[in-house]
Amino acid sequence: MGKDYEFAKLLDFYGKMLTDKQRNFLSHYYFDDLSLSEIAQNEGITRQGVRDAIKRAEGQLANMETQLGHVKKFDRINKALDDILECTDNINNYNLRYGLSREINDTVVKIKFIIQTLNEE
C-alpha cells in the first residue's frame, strides 16, 4: 500500500488530535483527492501555505504513531484475525473430510462469529 494510504490511516486514528484546519486540509488532500492548488483556492491561502500545513500535520501524525503505535497494533491484530480465519477454514475442511464432528463445526462457527464481531467494531 502506498504512502497516501498510510497517512489516510494515520488521519483516521489520530486526526482528532490535530487542529480543525490541519484535519480539513488532510481530509481534502487524502480523502477528497483535491490538489494543493484547489485546497488553497477554497481556503483563500497560498498553495505553499497549504503544502506547509499538510507536511507539518503529516509529521505530527507520524510522530503520534511513533509514540503510540495504534496503527501498527491495529494492523497486527487484523493480520492475526485473518490468520485465525484461515486456520478455521482449514479445520472445517479437515473436519468435513475426515471427522464430521458437530463440536468442531460449532466451535469453528463460533470463532468465525467472534472474528466477524471484532471486524465490525
Stockholm file with secondary structure:
# STOCKHOLM 1.0

chainA/1-121         MGKDYEFAKLLDFYGKMLTDKQRNFLSHYYFDDLSLSEIAQNEGITRQGVRDAIKRAEGQLANMETQLGHVKKFDRINKALDDILECTDNINNYNLRYGLSREINDTVVKIKFIIQTLNEE
#=GR chainA/1-121 SS CCHHHHHHHHHHHHGGGSCHHHHHHHIIIIISCCCHHHHHHHHTSCHHHHHHHHHHHHHHHHHHHHHHCHHHHHHHHHHHHHHHHHHHHHHHHHIIIIICCHHHHHHHHHHHHHHHHHHHC
#=GC SS_cons         CCHHHHHHHHHHHHGGGSCHHHHHHHIIIIISCCCHHHHHHHHTSCHHHHHHHHHHHHHHHHHHHHHHCHHHHHHHHHHHHHHHHHHHHHHHHHIIIIICCHHHHHHHHHHHHHHHHHHHC
//
